[in-house]
C-alpha cells in the first residue's frame, strides 16, 4: 500500500460493500481475543506460582 494512501482513500477504491480490512478482519479480532484470554490464564498461573509450567505447556502445544 502506498505510504501516502489513507484508509479513506483505500475505501474509495474498494468495491461497494467491501471492508478495506478485507477478509482478515475477523481473524485478527479472533487472534486478539485469544491473546487476551492467554494473558488472563498466564496471570492466573503466575499468581499460583505456575508461570513456568504454563510457558512450557504453551511451547509444547
C-alpha positions in Angstrom: 0.0 0.0 0.0 1.3 3.4 -0.9 2.5 5.3 2.2 0.6 8.3 1.1 -2.7 6.5 0.9 -5.1 7.0 3.8 -7.7 4.5 4.9 -10.4 6.7 3.4 -8.6 6.6 0.0 -8.4 2.9 0.1 -12.1 2.6 1.0 -12.9 4.6 -2.1 -11.1 2.1 -4.3 -12.8 -0.9 -2.8 -15.9 -2.5 -4.4 -19.2 -1.4 -2.8 -19.9 -3.2 0.4 -16.3 -4.5 0.9 -14.4 -3.5 4.0 -10.8 -2.2 3.5 -9.6 -4.6 6.2 -10.7 -7.4 3.9 -11.4 -10.9 4.9 -8.7 -10.9 7.6 -10.5 -8.5 10.0 -12.4 -11.3 11.8 -9.3 -13.4 12.0 -7.4 -10.5 13.5 -10.2 -9.9 16.0 -10.2 -13.5 17.0 -6.4 -13.6 17.5 -6.6 -10.5 19.7 -9.3 -12.2 21.7 -7.3 -15.4 22.0 -4.2 -13.3 23.1 -6.3 -11.6 25.8 -7.5 -15.0 27.1 -4.0 -16.4 27.2 -2.8 -13.3 29.1 -5.6 -13.8 31.6 -4.7 -17.5 32.0 -1.0 -16.7 32.3 -1.6 -14.1 35.1 -3.7 -16.7 37.0 -0.9 -19.3 36.6 1.7 -16.7 37.7 -0.4 -15.9 40.8 -0.5 -19.6 41.6 3.3 -19.9 41.1 2.9 -21.9 37.9 4.1 -19.4 35.3 7.0 -21.6 34.1 4.8 -24.6 33.8 2.3 -22.6 31.8 5.0 -21.3 29.4 6.3 -24.8 28.9 2.8 -26.1 28.2 2.3 -23.3 25.6 5.6 -24.2 23.9 4.7 -27.9 23.8 1.4 -27.2 22.1 
